[in-house]
Amino acid sequence: MKVEILYFDGCPNWREAADRVREAATVIGRPGIEIGYRRIASDAEAARSPFSGSPTILVDGVDAFDDAVPVTELACRVYATETGLAGLPTLEQLASALRARG
């Protein structure tokens, strides 16, 4: 399983996304999960990528969340959580997504 985080420099959440992915991987018993990063530098690059806002979390090349909506510009992503919209999925949401795709 390979996780890739797509982000742009103005996103305040991409580094924390990586920490949360590592924690979720540990929760599901996969602490050695490989995490890569891809910086999206322009709207054109966003349009050519499986980018749904920053941070987009891909598992083996596929968005970790079924509600992903590709965007064609540099934008922050929001995730629906049980407490409302947030800049990151919860630990539980990530663990569930990793289980489902791993």
N, CA, C and O of each residue as an XYZ file, in Angstrom:
408
protein
N       0.845     -1.168      0.000
C       0.000      0.000      0.000
C       0.895      1.236      0.000
O       1.822      1.356      0.801
N       0.591      2.156     -0.925
C       1.318      3.419     -0.983
C       0.322      4.561     -0.863
O      -0.688      4.596     -1.565
N       0.615      5.485      0.026
C      -0.210      6.670      0.199
C       0.548      7.851     -0.386
O       1.751      8.000     -0.175
N      -0.168      8.683     -1.120
C       0.412      9.902     -1.668
C      -0.484     11.068     -1.264
O      -1.706     11.003     -1.397
N       0.132     12.118     -0.777
C      -0.594     13.311     -0.379
C      -0.321     14.405     -1.402
O       0.820     14.822     -1.599
N      -1.391     14.863     -2.051
C      -1.301     15.961     -3.004
C      -1.649     17.241     -2.260
O      -2.642     17.299     -1.535
N      -0.829     18.260     -2.445
C      -1.006     19.499     -1.697
C      -0.504     20.684     -2.506
O       0.164     20.514     -3.526
N      -0.829     21.874     -2.048
C      -0.183     23.072     -2.588
C       0.388     23.858     -1.412
O      -0.045     23.691     -0.272
N       1.349     24.702     -1.699
C       2.096     25.378     -0.639
C       1.227     26.192      0.316
O       1.581     26.323      1.487
N       0.124     26.734     -0.135
C      -0.714     27.555      0.732
C      -1.617     26.769      1.663
O      -2.340     27.366      2.462
N      -1.596     25.464      1.584
C      -2.472     24.635      2.417
C      -1.894     24.480      3.819
O      -0.749     24.055      3.971
N      -2.670     24.820      4.841
C      -2.159     24.681      6.200
C      -2.259     23.259      6.766
O      -1.774     23.013      7.870
N      -2.876     22.318      6.037
C      -3.190     21.008      6.620
C      -2.384     19.835      6.087
O      -2.514     18.733      6.620
N      -1.557     20.014      5.060
C      -0.970     18.843      4.424
C       0.034     18.121      5.313
O       0.109     16.893      5.276
N       0.798     18.843      6.099
C       1.765     18.156      6.973
C       1.051     17.348      8.059
O       1.444     16.223      8.367
N       0.018     17.924      8.624
C      -0.747     17.203      9.640
C      -1.454     15.991      9.026
O      -1.655     14.981      9.700
N      -1.829     16.091      7.752
C      -2.447     14.948      7.070
C      -1.500     13.752      7.075
O      -1.926     12.623      7.320
N      -0.228     13.993      6.807
C       0.754     12.905      6.807
C       0.873     12.278      8.195
O       0.943     11.056      8.327
N       0.894     13.116      9.224
C       0.969     12.587     10.596
C      -0.252     11.732     10.910
O      -0.142     10.678     11.537
N      -1.406     12.193     10.470
C      -2.641     11.461     10.747
C      -2.687     10.151      9.953
O      -3.186      9.145     10.457
N      -2.178     10.151      8.728
C      -2.108      8.914      7.940
C      -1.207      7.903      8.648
O      -1.553      6.727      8.755
N      -0.057      8.362      9.129
C       0.849      7.452      9.861
C       0.153      6.860     11.090
O       0.262      5.664     11.361
N      -0.551      7.702     11.819
C      -1.257      7.232     13.013
C      -2.348      6.223     12.645
O      -2.509      5.207     13.321
N      -3.094      6.504     11.575
C      -4.149      5.587     11.127
C      -3.544      4.265     10.659
O      -4.107      3.199     10.912
N      -2.408      4.331      9.984
C      -1.742      3.110      9.532
C      -1.326      2.251     10.723
O      -1.421      1.025     10.674
N      -0.872      2.888     11.774
C      -0.506      2.154     12.989
C      -1.739      1.511     13.613
O      -1.690      0.365     14.060
N      -2.839      2.250     13.639
C      -4.090      1.726     14.199
C      -4.523      0.445     13.483
O      -5.016     -0.487     14.119
N      -4.340      0.401     12.158
C      -4.784     -0.786     11.410
C      -3.688     -1.847     11.283
O      -3.858     -2.836     10.569
N      -2.570     -1.641     11.972
C      -1.512     -2.642     11.963
C      -0.574     -2.570     10.779
O       0.075     -3.562     10.448
N      -0.485     -1.406     10.127
C       0.419     -1.220      8.984
C       1.346     -0.029      9.238
O       1.333      0.928      8.463
N       2.144     -0.066     10.301
C       2.942      1.105     10.667
C       4.025      1.479      9.658
O       4.508      2.611      9.677
N       4.411      0.579      8.798
C       5.465      0.860      7.829
C       4.968      1.392      6.500
O       5.692      1.336      5.506
N       3.762      1.903      6.461
C       3.164      2.363      5.220
C       4.039      3.435      4.553
O       4.600      4.298      5.228
N       4.145      3.368      3.251
C       4.928      4.337      2.488
C       4.060      5.559      2.196
O       2.945      5.432      1.691
N       4.580      6.742      2.518
C       3.853      7.986      2.256
C       4.720      8.872      1.384
O       5.862      9.184      1.720
N       4.148      9.274      0.249
C       4.829     10.191     -0.650
C       4.063     11.502     -0.726
O       2.929     11.603     -0.258
N       4.685     12.483     -1.310
C       4.087     13.813     -1.407
C       4.217     14.316     -2.840
O       5.239     14.114     -3.496
N       3.161     14.973     -3.311
C       3.220     15.598     -4.628
C       2.699     17.025     -4.495
O       1.529     17.258     -4.192
N       3.594     17.958     -4.729
C       3.224     19.373     -4.677
C       2.535     19.747     -5.983
O       3.071     19.519     -7.067
N       1.358     20.316     -5.869
C       0.619     20.809     -7.028
C       0.915     22.304     -7.117
O       0.586     23.059     -6.202
N       1.531     22.729     -8.210
C       2.063     24.086     -8.280
C       1.202     25.067     -9.060
O       1.419     26.275     -8.969
N       0.230     24.579     -9.824
C      -0.553     25.499    -10.654
C      -1.959     24.948    -10.864
O      -2.224     23.769    -10.627
N      -2.847     25.818    -11.311
C      -4.202     25.374    -11.641
C      -4.172     24.322    -12.747
O      -4.936     23.357    -12.711
N      -3.300     24.504    -13.720
C      -3.204     23.539    -14.822
C      -2.782     22.164    -14.312
O      -3.313     21.144    -14.752
N      -1.835     22.140    -13.392
C      -1.405     20.867    -12.820
C      -2.532     20.240    -11.994
O      -2.716     19.023    -12.015
N      -3.280     21.067    -11.271
C      -4.427     20.561    -10.508
C      -5.424     19.893    -11.439
O      -5.953     18.824    -11.134
N      -5.680     20.532    -12.583
C      -6.653     20.001    -13.540
C      -6.199     18.671    -14.143
O      -7.036     17.848    -14.513
N      -4.903     18.451    -14.247
C      -4.368     17.211    -14.830
C      -4.194     16.096    -13.807
O      -3.830     14.979    -14.174
N      -4.444     16.373    -12.548
C      -4.173     15.431    -11.465
C      -5.475     14.941    -10.836
O      -6.534     15.532    -11.043
N      -5.388     13.863    -10.070
C      -6.561     13.428     -9.291
C      -6.667     14.271     -8.016
O      -6.725     13.739     -6.907
N      -6.690     15.576     -8.194
C      -6.621     16.545     -7.100
C      -8.020     17.012     -6.739
O      -8.756     17.523     -7.583
N      -8.378     16.830     -5.469
C      -9.695     17.251     -4.981
C      -9.545     18.303     -3.902
O     -10.365     18.391     -2.988
N      -8.509     19.089     -4.009
C      -8.194     20.082     -3.000
C      -7.122     19.556     -2.074
O      -6.888     18.351     -1.988
N      -6.478     20.470     -1.387
C      -5.352     20.118     -0.533
C      -5.784     20.023      0.927
O      -6.406     20.942      1.459
N      -5.450     18.909      1.569
C      -4.699     17.763      1.073
C      -5.612     16.688      0.467
O      -6.644     16.341      1.041
N      -5.221     16.176     -0.683
C      -5.866     15.004     -1.267
C      -5.028     13.801     -0.852
O      -3.805     13.819     -0.989
N      -5.665     12.779     -0.358
C      -4.970     11.584      0.114
C      -5.311     10.438     -0.831
O      -6.451      9.977     -0.886
N      -4.300      9.986     -1.574
C      -4.480      8.876     -2.510
C      -3.923      7.600     -1.890
O      -2.876      7.620     -1.243
N      -4.621      6.505     -2.090
C      -4.140      5.193     -1.673
C      -4.004      4.365     -2.946
O      -4.986      4.081     -3.632
N      -2.769      3.986     -3.243
C      -2.470      3.260     -4.484
C      -3.070      3.979     -5.695
O      -3.619      3.346     -6.597
N      -2.957      5.303     -5.700
C      -3.374      6.111     -6.840
C      -4.838      6.507     -6.876
O      -5.261      7.217     -7.789
N      -5.627      6.059     -5.893
C      -7.068      6.339     -5.868
C      -7.392      7.161     -4.627
O      -6.864      6.900     -3.546
N      -8.264      8.154     -4.787
C      -8.637      8.976     -3.641
C      -9.159      8.084     -2.522
O      -9.950      7.173     -2.765
N      -8.720      8.344     -1.310
C      -9.094      7.521     -0.158
C     -10.569      7.666      0.214
O     -11.101      6.850      0.966
N     -11.231      8.700     -0.309
C     -12.607      8.972      0.080
C     -13.512      9.005     -1.137
O     -13.193      9.627     -2.150
N     -14.645      8.330     -1.023
C     -15.571      8.175     -2.138
C     -16.258      9.472     -2.546
O     -16.779      9.562     -3.658
N     -16.273     10.467     -1.684
C     -16.962     11.714     -2.012
C     -16.059     12.739     -2.690
O     -16.419     13.913     -2.783
N     -14.901     12.314     -3.160
C     -13.946     13.231     -3.786
C     -14.527     13.865     -5.037
O     -15.153     13.198     -5.861
N     -14.307     15.163     -5.161
C     -14.732     15.914     -6.340
C     -13.487     16.596     -6.897
O     -12.965     17.517     -6.269
N     -13.000     16.165     -8.063
C     -11.802     16.784     -8.627
C     -12.012     18.287     -8.847
O     -13.094     18.737     -9.224
N     -10.935     19.044     -8.599
C     -10.962     20.481     -8.816
C      -9.925     20.854     -9.870
O      -8.988     20.099    -10.126
N     -10.099     22.000    -10.463
C      -9.189     22.442    -11.518
C      -8.401     23.678    -11.108
O      -7.881     24.410    -11.950
N      -8.323     23.895     -9.809
C      -7.576     25.041     -9.304
C      -6.978     24.703     -7.949
O      -7.383     23.740     -7.298
N      -6.015     25.505     -7.536
C      -5.433     25.323     -6.215
C      -6.469     25.726     -5.181
O      -6.905     26.876     -5.141
N      -6.851     24.793     -4.361
C      -7.890     25.039     -3.365
C      -7.661     24.121     -2.175
O      -7.066     23.050     -2.295
N      -8.145     24.566     -1.031
C      -8.119     23.712      0.154
C      -9.297     22.742      0.078
O     -10.349     23.068     -0.471
N      -9.108     21.580      0.621
C     -10.168     20.583      0.665
C     -10.810     20.581      2.041
O     -10.145     20.809      3.052
N     -12.088     20.326      2.065
C     -12.766     20.137      3.341
C     -13.342     18.722      3.369
O     -13.788     18.188      2.353
N     -13.317     18.150      4.536
C     -13.814     16.799      4.753
C     -15.012     16.868      5.692
O     -14.988     17.589      6.690
N     -16.052     16.121      5.370
C     -17.215     16.025      6.248
C     -16.871     15.069      7.381
O     -16.566     13.901      7.141
N     -16.917     15.555      8.600
C     -16.654     14.724      9.770
C     -17.906     14.729     10.651
O     -18.850     15.474     10.390
N     -17.908     13.915     11.665
C     -19.090     13.854     12.541
C     -19.295     15.146     13.325
O     -20.378     15.373     13.865
N     -18.274     15.991     13.394
C     -18.423     17.271     14.098
C     -18.533     18.451     13.141
O     -18.496     19.605     13.568
N     -18.668     18.166     11.845
C     -18.786     19.230     10.846
C     -17.647     19.182      9.848
O     -16.866     18.231      9.827
N     -17.558     20.212      9.021
C     -16.516     20.268      8.010
C     -15.172     20.577      8.658
O     -15.081     21.366      9.599
N     -14.127     19.933      8.129
C     -12.783     20.114      8.682
C     -11.762     20.045      7.556
O     -12.049     19.532      6.474
N     -10.584     20.559      7.816
C      -9.515     20.549      6.822
C      -8.825     19.211      6.679
O      -7.984     19.031      5.798
N      -9.174     18.273      7.541
C      -8.598     16.918      7.509
C      -9.666     15.903      7.885
O     -10.588     16.221      8.636
N      -9.550     14.690      7.370
C     -10.428     13.631      7.867
C      -9.989     13.254      9.277
O      -8.847     13.493      9.667
N     -10.901     12.667     10.031
C     -10.559     12.215     11.386
C      -9.665     10.978     11.309
O      -9.541     10.341     10.263
N      -9.063     10.666     12.420
C      -8.253      9.450     12.509
C      -9.099      8.228     12.166
O      -8.648      7.342     11.440
N     -10.319      8.179     12.684
C     -11.208      7.046     12.417
C     -11.564      6.948     10.935
O     -11.600      5.851     10.377
N     -11.827      8.088     10.297
C     -12.140      8.073      8.867
C     -10.949      7.568      8.057
O     -11.117      6.780      7.126
N      -9.760      8.016      8.410
C      -8.564      7.560      7.698
C      -8.308      6.076      7.916
O      -7.982      5.361      6.968
N      -8.448      5.606      9.144
C      -8.250      4.180      9.419
C      -9.236      3.348      8.608
O      -8.860      2.327      8.032
N     -10.472      3.769      8.560
C     -11.485      3.055      7.786
C     -11.150      3.061      6.300
O     -11.283      2.037      5.629
N     -10.715      4.207      5.782
C     -10.357      4.303      4.362
C      -9.158      3.422      4.028
O      -9.140      2.776      2.980
N      -8.161      3.388      4.904
C      -7.003      2.544      4.663
C      -7.381      1.067      4.716
O      -6.909      0.274      3.902
N      -8.219      0.702      5.660
C      -8.690     -0.704      5.735
C      -9.408     -1.091      4.448
O      -9.170     -2.165      3.897
N     -10.277     -0.224      3.977
C     -11.092     -0.518      2.795
C     -10.250     -0.665      1.528
O     -10.618     -1.404      0.616
N      -9.131      0.034      1.475
C      -8.320      0.012      0.266
C      -7.063     -0.841      0.402
O      -6.288     -0.979     -0.545
N      -6.873     -1.403      1.577
C      -5.651     -2.176      1.798
C      -5.906     -3.608      1.880
O      -4.974     -4.391      2.065
